[in-house]
Every structure is written in C-alpha cells, then in structure tokens.
Amino acid sequence: MGDEDLGSLKDLAPRPRQRRDVKQLFDALQNEEKPQARVVTNSLGMKLVLISAGTFSMGATDDDAHGRLNEKPRHEVLITQPFYLAETVVTQSQYQKLMGKNPARFPLSAGGGPDHPVEQVSWTDAAAFCAKLSSQPDEQSAGRVYRLPREAEWEYACRAGEATAFAFGATLTAGQANFAHEGSAGKTKQVARFPSNNFGLFDMHGNVWEWCSDWYGEDYYKSSPSRDPQGPAQGKFRVARGGCWRSHAATCRAAYRNALVPHNRDPYTGFRVACTLAAKTE
C-alpha cells in the first residue's frame, strides 16, 4: 500500500472527540491570561485603579533634609501581587451610603460636602467599612475583597514610579495638594480637585491622613522583609500616611510615617480602600 493510500485512510478515520476536562483546562488558561481591567467601578461608584506588581525604593534618602529616623534606612521593596487602589479617599457620600451615617467634621453645613473626604473615622471604623463593602452582593459576585492598603503598598502607589520626595518632584506646591501654606483653606477640599500622580491616584499628598493596615514599628525598616512587608505582628499604633490639610509640605512627603492609636477619630484622618480579587470556584 502506497503513501497516497495511507493518506486516504487517515482522512476517512474518525477524529477523536475533544476531552471535556482538557477543554476546561484550556478555557481556564485562557481566562487566566486575560488582562485585568485598568480601572473598575464598584457598587458605590468608587473607581479603583490597577496597581501592577513591581519594585521601588521605600523610605527617605540620607540627603533628605526632612528625613526622619523612622523612615530609614531606604531599602528596596518588591510588591509581588497586583492590587486595586481607590482613585480617591472614601468620600462622605460613599460612607453615608454604606454605613448610614456621616461622622465628618466638614459636612455641607460646615464648608465641606458629600464629595469631600470622610474624616473622624478610626482605624476600626475604616476596617468595618471594608468588611461591609466586601459583603455586598455586587462585590461578592465580582469577587472583590476590600481592605486597607499595607504601608508598603501605599508608598509604592504614592510614588508612582518616582524616587523624589513627592510624586510631583522635590517640592509640593499649592496647586498640587491641600496642605498648610499661606492662603490655605484650613479644612478638607473636594477629592480629585488636584492633579493625579502617574498611576491616576488623587490626593496621595495632603487633604486627609490615610489609614494603612499595618501596626506601626519605629525601627521596622531595619528588619522588614524585602518582599511584601506587612508591618510588625502587633503594636499600640496603626500607620497613617500622606499628611492632611493642616500638615506642612514636609509632613506630606511620600516617605513620612505617622502613628495613631486605632480608636483615634479626628478631622484630619480618613482612608482609602484597596481591593484584591478573590479566586473564583466553580
């Protein structure tokens, strides 16, 4: 029998059916390769920006005149997993919609408004907000789990690829953030009023302090891991970052670390949510 006869028999032979388990495997691999959305909008109308994994230099440089001991040594940190971070801090209207109350010192009647940051929220309040948002049906169906950002994630997102003291350069001007300077308003301002950083995040400097998930450690940088540091296992204070409307520019630096008791509530402190996507099960 010649090669042509063999070819004819092969063409007539029944083709094997595709195995269902193999098809499911290929489908799963294809789904994993689909890129995550750059920006997502959740059930509260929050826009969340995808922050890719990467490496950055955390802390203050030795030649930073405003650098403090708790910001040193400057060290390389690897963020191994992408995450979403809200474009802005939580607003009064978003907090009111989910929690049924507005604790802010600056509501509409006091020169603020629904698009101003919610403040006078403790770390415990912020964590409760994240838990309740995660439990909403629309968020669960989307697989979105909310939390406060880790301190390293916050600084990584704040710097947005820049190594300078601020996301905008070596200095901070009145046109870039709400902080204490001659002619400043002396209160919060509407979110996203000032320019965003390179990642599309607003008000990472000034307006309100932002709670992070970490316990505060004065000397933590001396022994912190280089991969995904999460802060000390315990402590008395929680980390807050970014400065606020009453802070001077030096206090709004990307490297500046603040420490507050978890039950602290004041008109200077709010929060921004981070979000990760939960693995979906069939």
Salt bridges, closest charged atoms under 4 A:
ASP21 OD2 - ARG19 NH2 2.46
ASP27 OD2 - LYS23 NZ 3.02
ASP64 OD2 - ARG253 NH1 3.21
GLU71 OE2 - ARG68 NE 3.57
GLU71 OE2 - ARG253 NH2 2.81
ASP125 OD2 - ARG265 NE 2.65
GLU139 OE1 - ARG144 NE 2.71
GLU151 OE2 - ARG241 NE 3.08
GLU151 OE2 - ARG257 NE 2.69
GLU153 OE1 - ARG147 NH1 2.85
GLU153 OE2 - ARG150 NH1 3.53
GLU155 OE2 - ARG159 NE 2.97
GLU155 OE1 - ARG241 NH2 2.81
GLU210 OE2 - ARG272 NH2 2.81
